[in-house]
């Protein structure tokens, strides 16, 4: 009996210590539940996966990896916005939500059209990759920032795993958002590796060389149209 009381006291002291020194980290049970739920969501391919794979197919694995990093950076922006309460403001305005959604859809369609108009080779020059990949990284950020469903996802999903009794709710949301972004980058990078590897094999086929830009551009345009026509529900 005395031992049980001692163990309970130590556990309580440890929990108090974690709360005191790591106020931005939710409780261990909430964190485990969050990671489990995030894994389930990331396993199901969504618009981010479609965007990353379209880049890998059209421009190679490097473009896919950089796109995944750009999507992750955009996710961090949404995490900061959610922690600051800006996501709630966006969700409260139907006009603002629709404006961001249609801007994002238009940007995806624009990228698809640009891809259809410009034939690119996976064999890039020594100087081209740096500029090209930096542009792709920026485009990934813009695509995700202009996706209001990501803001809606953070607004509805993250607070479920926040422990208000630990204090610093905003820091907890920021921590969870950062963790989700890191998990998303890992998941999207695996898709980029897979799609890029398949495209690299197909690139040896002359017919594929002539059609890959239509596949990649068509995927981007389809994603833009789907974004414009979609409602407020759904996955990131």
Secondary structure, DSSP 4 states (H G I P E B T S, - for coil): -HHHHHHHHHHHHHHHHHHHH-TTSPPHHHHHHHHHHHHHHHHS--HHHHHHHHHHHHH-HHHHHHHHHHHHHHHHHHHHHHHHTHHHHHHH-HHHHHHHHHHHHHHHHHHHHHHHHS---S---TTHHHHHHHHHHHHHHHHHHT-HHHHHHHHHHGGGG--GGGS-HHHHHHHHHHHHHHHHHHHHHHHHHHHHHHHHHHTTSHHHHHHHHHHHHHHHHHHHHHHHH--S-S--
